[in-house]
Amino acid sequence: MTVEGDYSEVADTQLDELEQHDAALYDAVLAACELVFAAPDVARSYSAAITTTNGVVLRLPVAGHPPYKVFWSSAGPRIEAVFPHP
């Protein structure tokens, strides 16, 4: 199942890079993104909140691929970034 949503330019670039270099990680990140778009309340329950200079961003772990996280905002929702984070 593919769920479309909103991605920042940063996230688009990061996803393109992952797709070219690590298919398993790319698929896991897409599954996390699909959860954010299809069931944001469920994704929120698995996410930690981080306060940034731009407001609160949620950090969702990528299943099976620590320390990768999907950073997202509940407005939309929107995927902001994907990268390793403790």
N, C-alpha and C positions, 0 to 999 in steps of 0.2 A: 504494500500500500504506500503510495506516495502522497504526502500532504504538502501542498505549496504554502509558502509563507514569505515573510520579509527578512532579507539578509542585508547586513551592512556591507559596504564595499570591502572592508577589512575581512569580514567573514567569507565573502565570495572568493577573495584572493587566497585565503588560507585553505578553503575547501578545494579549490583548484589544485593547489600544491599537494595536499594530501591525496587527492585522486590519482595524481601522477606517480606518487612515491610509496604509498602504503594502502593498498586496496582494503585490507581488513579493518584498519583504523578508520578509513574513509566511510565504510559501511556502518561501523559502530557510531560514528559521529552523526551520520544521517539518521540513524535510528533515534538518537537522542534528540535531534532537531525535530523529527516527526512527532515525538512525544510532546515537545514544547508546543507545537502547533495544534495537535489533535486533542491534547488533554493538559492544558496549561496548569490547572489546579493540581493535577497529579505531579507534573514536572516540578511545580513549586514546592511540593512536599518533600521532594528528593534534593532540592537545591539549597545552597547556602546563600545568604544575602551579603553583598559587599557594598560598602558605601564608597563611591568615587567622587571626584570633583564634578562629574556630570550627573550625580544622583545614585540611586540604588540599582545595582546590576545583580542578577541571579547567576549562580555558578552551579551547573549541573554536571556531575561526574559522567564520563563516558564509560559505560559498562565494559569491563574486560580490558581496559586500556588506561590504567592509572599511569601517569598523573594527568592525563588529558581531561579537560573540562570544556563544556560549552557555556559561554557567557551570553546571557540573554536578558532582555528587558520585557516586562510584562505589558508594556504599551504595544499593542499590536496582536500578539507578541512579535518580537523581533530578535533574531540571532545577531549578536554584536561581534563575537570573536570566538575562536577555537584555538587553544594552545595548552601545553603542559603547565600545570599550576599545582603547587602543593595543597 
